């Protein structure tokens, strides 16, 4: 698992967990080329949170964004063309990775040497997690959420924590902190504390 692999990066103001799905609209040529290569070779790319900088390259003099070191390797599971003619892809998170180095290619696509991290331990949810499970059920009913109930593993502590972190109104800094945890139970307890603090603030 410690062998280094080179992958393309897609820096965004988003945190995605393994098992999570996300729709992206692709319009920059560097990412159209990346998607074409991923589809051709059945490969993926690294979704990674931007620390500083912009997602879209506005001009040739713009500096590349700086990114966090822990990201999510994603595969394209569906693609289509929007009514406006732009490419839309649906991706699913597969594995976490750690960036050891990253650089810009000639096309200004970020590429990175990464090592893939061990999967989180498989832990089942318990009665203690019923409140969080109910909250996720409620979040999935929101019309803007495209994840379906049948796609959600409520009995898996890692998946429960991942989906809640993706969907709750949290800052990306908090999301990234929860993402970098490798203990799914610790993540659920942290989410409970965050939610308690949010409710206390709202009540106060």
C-alpha positions in Angstrom: 0.0 0.0 0.0 3.0 2.3 0.4 3.9 2.2 -3.4 3.7 5.6 -4.9 1.3 6.2 -7.9 0.9 9.2 -10.1 -2.6 10.4 -10.6 -4.3 13.6 -12.0 -5.9 15.9 -9.5 -9.2 17.8 -9.5 -8.9 20.5 -6.9 -12.3 21.7 -5.6 -14.0 23.4 -2.7 -15.5 20.0 -1.9 -14.8 17.1 0.5 -15.9 13.6 -0.8 -15.6 10.4 1.2 -15.2 6.8 -0.2 -18.7 5.6 -1.1 -19.9 9.2 -1.7 -21.2 10.4 -5.1 -20.9 13.8 -6.7 -22.1 15.4 -9.9 -19.6 17.7 -11.7 -19.9 19.9 -14.7 -16.8 19.8 -16.9 -15.9 22.8 -19.2 -12.2 23.5 -18.9 -10.2 21.7 -21.6 -7.6 20.3 -19.2 -10.4 18.5 -17.3 -12.2 17.4 -20.5 -8.9 15.8 -21.6 -8.5 14.2 -18.1 -12.1 12.8 -18.2 -11.4 11.4 -21.7 -8.3 9.6 -20.5 -10.1 8.3 -17.4 -12.9 6.8 -19.5 -10.5 5.4 -22.1 -8.3 3.6 -19.5 -11.0 3.0 -16.9 -8.9 5.0 -14.4 -9.8 7.7 -11.9 -8.5 11.0 -10.5 -7.9 12.5 -7.1 -10.5 14.9 -5.7 -8.7 17.2 -3.3 -9.8 20.2 -1.3 -8.3 23.6 -2.2 -6.6 25.4 0.7 -5.9 28.6 -1.2 -6.6 29.7 -4.8 -9.4 29.2 -7.3 -11.0 26.2 -9.0 -11.3 27.7 -12.4 -8.3 28.9 -14.4 -9.2 32.4 -15.6 -6.0 33.4 -17.3 -2.5 32.0 -18.1 -0.9 34.0 -15.4 -3.1 32.6 -12.6 -1.2 30.6 -10.0 -2.3 27.0 -9.4 -4.2 26.5 -6.1 -2.6 25.0 -3.1 -4.3 21.8 -1.9 -4.5 19.7 1.2 -2.5 16.5 1.4 -5.2 13.9 2.0 -7.8 13.4 -0.8 -10.2 10.9 -2.3 -9.5 8.8 -5.4 -12.7 8.8 -7.6 -14.0 6.9 -10.6 -16.5 8.1 -13.1 -19.7 6.1 -12.9 -21.8 8.0 -15.4 -21.6 10.9 -17.9 -24.0 12.9 -20.0 -24.3 16.2 -21.8 -26.3 19.0 -20.2 -28.9 21.1 -22.1 -26.2 23.8 -22.4 -23.9 21.3 -24.2 -21.5 21.0 -21.3 -20.3 17.6 -20.1 -21.7 16.3 -16.8 -20.1 13.4 -14.9 -21.1 11.5 -11.8 -18.2 10.3 -9.7 -17.9 8.0 -6.7 -15.3 8.1 -4.1 -13.2 4.9 -3.9 -10.1 5.3 -1.6 -8.2 7.8 0.4 -4.7 8.9 -0.6 -1.9 11.0 0.8 0.0 13.4 -1.6 3.7 13.2 -1.4 4.3 15.7 -4.2 2.3 17.5 -6.8 3.1 19.6 -9.9 1.5 21.2 -13.0 1.6 19.4 -16.3 2.1 21.3 -19.6 -1.7 21.6 -19.9 -1.8 23.1 -16.4 -3.5 20.0 -15.0 -2.3 19.2 -11.5 -0.8 15.8 -11.1 0.5 14.2 -7.9 2.5 11.3 -6.6 0.3 9.7 -4.0 0.3 6.7 -1.6 -3.1 5.0 -1.1 -4.1 4.7 2.5 -5.6 1.7 4.3 -9.4 1.4 4.3 -11.1 2.3 7.5 -12.0 -0.6 9.7 -15.4 -2.1 9.1 -17.6 -1.2 12.1 -21.4 -1.6 12.3 -23.6 1.1 13.7 -25.2 0.6 17.1 -28.2 1.8 19.0 -26.1 4.8 20.0 -26.2 6.0 16.4 -29.9 6.0 16.0 -30.1 9.8 16.2 -27.5 10.2 13.5 -29.2 7.6 11.3 -32.5 9.4 11.6 -30.8 12.7 10.7 -29.3 11.1 7.6 -32.8 9.8 6.6 -34.1 13.3 6.9 -31.3 14.9 4.9 -31.9 12.4 2.1 -35.5 13.6 1.8 -34.3 17.1 0.8 -35.1 17.8 -2.9 -31.5 19.0 -3.6 -30.0 15.7 -2.4 -29.6 13.2 -5.3 -28.4 10.3 -3.2 -31.1 7.6 -2.8 -32.0 5.7 0.3 -31.1 2.4 -1.4 -27.6 3.7 -2.1 -27.0 4.4 1.6 -25.5 1.9 4.0 -26.9 3.1 7.3 -25.5 0.0 9.2 -21.9 0.9 8.2 -20.4 3.5 10.6 -17.9 4.7 8.1 -20.5 5.3 5.4 -22.9 6.9 7.9 -20.2 9.4 9.0 -19.1 10.1 5.5 -22.6 10.8 4.1 -23.5 13.0 7.1 -20.2 15.0 6.8 -20.9 15.5 3.1 -24.5 16.7 3.6 -24.5 18.7 6.8 -23.9 22.4 6.6 -20.3 22.3 7.9 -17.2 24.3 6.9 -14.8 22.6 4.6 -12.2 22.8 7.3 -14.4 20.7 9.6 -15.3 18.3 6.8 -11.6 17.8 6.0 -10.8 17.2 9.6 -13.5 14.5 9.8 -12.4 13.0 6.5 -8.8 12.6 7.7 -9.9 10.5 10.7 -9.4 6.8 10.3 -11.7 5.7 13.1 -15.4 5.7 12.0 -16.7 5.6 15.6 -14.6 8.6 16.6 -16.0 10.4 13.6 -19.6 9.7 14.6 -18.9 10.9 18.2 -17.3 14.0 16.8 -20.3 14.7 14.6 -22.6 14.3 17.6 -20.5 16.9 19.5 -20.6 19.3 16.4 -24.3 18.9 16.2 -24.8 19.5 19.9 -22.7 22.7 19.6 -24.7 23.9 16.6 -28.0 23.3 18.5 -26.6 25.1 21.5 -25.6 28.1 19.4 -29.0 28.2 17.7 -30.8 28.0 21.0 -28.6 30.7 22.5 
